Amino acid sequence: MKKVAFYTLGCKLNYAESSTIARSFESKGFQKVEFHQKADIYIINTCSVTENADKKCKKIVKEALKTSPTAFIAIIGCYAQLKPEEITKIPGVDAVLGAAEKFQLIDLLGSFEKKNMPVIFNQPIAETKDYYCSYSINDRTRTFLKVQDGCDYSCTFCTIPLARGSSRSDTIENVIQAAKEICESEVKEIVLTGVNIGDFGLIEGERKFNFLSLATALEEQIAIPRIRISSIEPNLLNSSIIELVAKSDKFVPHFHIPLQSGSNKVLKLMKRRYLRELYVEKVQQIKSKMPHCCIGVDVIVGFPGETNEDFLDTYQFLNELDISYLHVFTYSERANTPAFLLPEPINIAERNERSHRLRILSEKKRRNFYEQFIGTDAEVLFEADQENGKMFGFTRNYIKVTAKYDPLWVNEVRKVRLVAINADGNVEIKEIEELALLH
């Protein structure tokens, strides 16, 4: 029985796909082991959103070979689709598989015997039309369920359409079936994920459904405590979706909505499909229906042509907006994107300074959001991860709490009172039953 180990870089979508590929190995008689353990085969699922992600791939290959010098190393994922020839030059790599081929690993690589030269299985991305259902299982308290792949948008900074192809979706029937399989594993939370899930419904280039119809079907047919939407574009987040979440006892009050810039000038350079006025409108709609809702924001700083005034415009816009936290990305040049050729690049030191300032703002926003709920009761889903005798969990509206580790709480929803914010920025709690005893 050959042993196989996986390492995943990047987004929730990659985690869903790695887990599905791992299950295909197990079904064929392979034994899955942890990445730090000795294995015969190592599969590295890559990201290529930033240059740093590419460098991480090389480091992970080295680590795998330290543990098992004669192991077979296969690289899959976005980096593998974009730069297969570059990857073959990494010492120790045996195979590179692109966007479609990664789901055919076992069939394409057979006995996983090392050859004199690395092999590449990588068709042009324009030919990648098939959709592969994926979801993570037995990896975390929550499951990432892929419902959509690829993107038809043309944001000037983004390589995802080049790495994953055009927008395509699963059927609602298949998603419901996968969700029911997930529920049988006793998972308490499903996170819907994809490249552009608001664009759900395109099958072979034709729109068959929309995201609202999928969400409605999940609401009506799936018996699970929590469903979370991973990320949705502001121009695709319509009033009906907001209304469904507001009324739902399954969909949680948490939206992650990419903004990328608070400057309309920069948004136009990025070729985003909205201006900041629409973003304000969406935030106001959400907060009017769900004042307790958590709203996360993606922001890119240091985009070519972003002047200091443009950055300050973004900073002030975010400072005044009723949001809960930021995911801050420092702009990184990516070959074959229109932004790569734009004039007025921002020097690295300035990019890093702007990123630092927004991360400080994010911490202030998060703390302010948490403070609104201190002294209130909440339901927390606790995770298996522990650190220094502490365990962690999240409320429905994505407040991270910490408590003394108790194995009976793992993957359980507990009713607690949010007591105080600790030095790490997490919320300390007391269980409701414990409070009742104290009184």
N, C-alpha and C positions, 0 to 999 in steps of 0.2 A: 504494500500500500504506500504510494508516494504521498509525501507531505507537501502541502501548499500553504503559503502565507500571503497576506494582502496588506498593502499600505495605500491609503487614499489621501490624496491632496485635494484641496478646493472645496467645492460647494456641496450642499445637501444632496443634489442630484447625483454627484459622483458617489456619495455614500450609498445611495439607493442602488445604483448600478453595480458597485463592488459587491454588495451583499447578495444581489441576485446572481452574479457570476460565481461567487463562492458557493452558493447552493447548487449550481450546476456541476461544479467540481465534486461536491460531496455526493451528489446523486450518481456520479460515475465511479465512485469508490475511492476518491482521494480523501485524505485526512487533512482537515483544515487546522492549522496551528497558528499561534500568535507570531507576529512579525519578528520579535526578538528571539524566537526559538529557531533551532536548526530545521531547515526545510529543503526539499528537493527543488521546489519551484517557488519563485517570488513574483507576484504580480503587483506592479506599481501603477496605480490609476492616477493620472496627472491632471493638473490644471495649467492654464497658460494665461490667466488674467493679467499677471504681472511678470516682469523679468525675474523677480525673486522666486516665483513658483518654479520656473525652469531650473534655476540653480539648486533648488531643494531636491529635484529629481536626481541629480548627479550625486548629491550627498547620500540619499537613501539607497542608491545602488551600491555605493561603497560600504554602507553599514550592513547591507544584506550579505555582501561577499565576505565581510569580516566574520560573520557568523557561520556562513556556509560557502567556502571558496569555490566549490564546484557546482553550485546551484545554477539552475536555468533561470534567467532573468527576462521577464516580458514587460514591456512598457505599453500602456494603453492610455486612452483619454485624449483630452484636447491638445496637449503638447505633442502627443504622438501623431495626431492628425495634421497638425500644422508644420511640424519640423521633423519628419521621420529620419531623413538623412543625417541631421545633426545628432539625433539620439543614438544612431548606430556607432557614432564615434566615441560614445561613453564606454570606457573599458568594462567588460563584463556583460554588456547587454547582448542578448541572444535573439530577441524578436521585438518588433514594433508593430502594433496593430491599431488601425484607425477607428473612426467613429462607428462604423457598421461592423467591422471585423472583430472588435473586442468581444462581441456576444457569441462569436464562433471560435473562441480560443481553442477549445479542446479539439474540435474538428480540424482546424487549420494547423495546429502544432503537433498533433498526434502523440507520440511517445515523449515529447519534450526532451529530446536528445540534443546536446550541444553540437553545433556545426562549426566549421572553420570561420564562417562569416555570418553576421547577423542577417536575419530575414525580415523583410518588410511586407506587410499586408495592409494596403492603404489605397482605397479607391478614391477618385476625385470626389470632393464633398458634394458636388452638384448631383452625383449619382446616388447619394445616400438618401433613400426615400422610406425605408422600412422603419416601423416603430416597434420598440422592444419594451414591454412592460417590466418595471423594476420596482422593488421596494426592499428596504432594509428590515431585518428581523433578527431578534436575539442579540442585537448589538447595543441597544440603548432602551431606556424606558419608553421613549417615543419612537415611532416608525416614520421614515420618510417614504412617501408614496409618490412615485413619478406619474404624472398624468399628461405631460406634454414635453416635447423636445424641440430643439432648433428655434430659429428666430428669423422673421422676415423684415425686421427693422434694420436700419442702416446707420446706427449711431457711429459717428466718425472715429471714436476711440476703441471700438469693441471688435474683438476677434472671434466672438462666439459664433456668428453665422458662418465664418470660415472653418471653424472647428466642429460644429454640430449640424450645419446645414439648415435647410428651410424648416419653417414651423410645421409641426405635425403632432397629432394627438392620438391617444387611446380612445376607444369607444366608452361611453358611459357604462355600458353593460360590463365591459372588462374591468373598469375601475371599481365598480361595485363588487364584482367577484373577488378582486384582489383585496379590497377593504374587508370583506367577510372572512377571507383567509387570515388576514392580520388579526381580526378580532378573536379568532380561535386561539391565538397565541397568548392571550391575556394582556396584550398591549393596551394601555389606557389612552394613548394619544396618537393620532395620525396627523402628520404634517404633509400637506399637499405641496408638491414641488415640481419644478420644471424650469426651462429657460425663460419662458414668458407665459406663465399659466393663465393670465388674463386673456390670452389669445387661444385658449382651449377650444377645440371643436373642428380644426382643420384636418381632414382625412383625404389623402391623395389630392391635396390642393383645393378641395372643396369644403366649404363650411357646412358641417352637419349638425353641430351643437354650439352652445356657448358655455362660458364658465358658470353662469347662473343656473343653467339647467343641470349641470354636474353637481353643483353645491346643493341644489334642491333635492336631487336624488339621494345624495349622501345623507342629508338631514333626515329624510323620510325613511331610509332603508337600513342605515347602519347603526347598530347598537353599541356605541362607544362613548365614554364620558367627554372626550375632547377631540375636536378637529381644528387644526390651525392652518392658516394660509401662509405659506412661506414668504412670498414677495409678489406684489402685483403692481403693474405700471399705473400711474395716476390717471392716464387717459382711458384706461380699461376698467378702472374701478368705478362702476356706475352706481347710481342711487339704489337700485334694486339689490345689488350685492350687499351694500351697507345695511339696508333694511333687513335682509335675511339674517346677517350676523347679529344685528341688534336684537332680533326676536328669538334667536336660536338658543337652545340649552346645550348644544353640542359645539357649534362654531364659537371659538373663544374671542373675546374682545381685544384683539391684537392684530394690527396691520403693519406690515413692513412695506413702505412705499418709496421706491427710488426717486430721488430728486436730482442728484448729480451736481446741480449748481443753483444758487439763488439769484443769479444774474441772468436776465433774459438774453443779453448779448451772448453770454457763454452757452446758454442752452441752444441758441440758434447755431453757434459754431459746432456744437456737439450733434446737431440735427436730431434733438429730442422732439417728441411729438406733442409738446405742450409748452406753455409758458408758466411762470411762477404763479400767476393769478389763478390758474386752474388748480394748482397744488393747494393754495390757500382755501379754495372752495371745497376741496375734498376733505381737508382737515376739519373745517368748520362743520361739514355735513356729518362726519363721524362723531365729533364731540357733541353735537346737538342731540344725537341719538344715544350716544354712549359716553358720558363725561368721564367714566372710569377707564376708557379704552387706552391701551398702550399703542403708541405710534412710533415706529422706527424709521430712520431715514438714511439712505445711501447718499454720500457726497464725494465728489472727486475734486481735489484741489491741485492747482498747478497746471491746469490745462493750457495748452498754447494760446497766447493772447489774453489770458486772464491777468489783468492788471491788478495792482494793489487795491485800486478803487473797486474793481469787480469782486475781489475777495472780501473786502469789507462789506460790500453790498450783500454777499452771501451770508457772511457772519451775522450781520444785523437782522437779515430776513429770518434766519434760523433762531436767533436769540428771542425774537418776538413771537415765533410760531409756537403753538401749543402742542409740542411733540415731546417724546419721552427719552429718546437716545439717538445717537448717530453711529453709523458705520462709515468711517472716514478712510478713503483711499487716496494715496498719493499717485498722481498721474504718472504712468510709465509708458514710454514709447513702445509701440508694437508695430513691427514690420507689416506691410500690406494693408494698413488702415489709413484712411484719408487724413487723420489727425497727425500721422507720422510726417506728413509733408507740409503741415501748417507752419507759417512763420511765427516769430516772437515766442520761442520756447522759454519756459521759466527755468532758471537755474535750480539745481537740486537742493541747495541750501535753503532757498526761498520756499520751495515746495514743502520741504520738511518742516519749516517754521510754521507755515500755514496749517499743515496737518496737525502739528502739535497744539496749536491754538484751538482748533476745532475739537480735538479730543478732550481738551480741558472743558470746553463748552458742553460736550456730550456728558461728561461726568456730572456737571452742574445740573443739566436737564434731567438726568436719571435720578439724581438725589432729590430734586424738587418733585419729581413724579412719585417716588417712593414715599416722601414725607406726607403726601396727601392721604395716605392710607394707613399711617401709623395709628394704632388704637382700634382699627377695624378688624373684622373677622374675614377670613378667606379660606378657600379650598386650595390645598397645595398637593401637587403630584411629586413625590420624592423619587430621586434617582439613586442608582446603585453606587455611583462615584462617592468616594469619601476621602477626606484629607485631614490629618491630625485629629482623628476621632470625630470629625464633623461630616454631616451629609448635607446635600443641597436639593432644592426643589423649586418649582415655579408655580405661582398662582395662575389663574386663568388669564389674567391680564399681564403676565410675563414679569412679575416681580420675583427676583431671585431671593430665596430665603435660605437660612442655614439653621441646623439643629444638631443636637448630639446624635451621633450615629446609632440607629436602631435597625437591625436587619428586618424587623417586622414591618417597618415603614417603607421598605424598598418597593417601588412600583405600586404604591398605595396612595390614594387621595385622602388626606387628613384635613379635618376642620381645625384651623388654628387662628390665633390672634396675632397680628403683626405688632410687635412691641417696640423695636428700636432699630436704627441703622447702625451697624458696627463699623469698625475702622476700615474693613475691606470693602465697604459700600453695599454689603448684603444686609438683609433684614433678619433680625433675631425674632423668634416666635415663642409662643407658649401654646400648648395644645388646649383645646376647649375643655376636655375632660379634666385636665390638670387644674385649670382655672376654677372649674366647678368645685373641685375638692378643696381648693384654697379658701373658698367662700363658704 
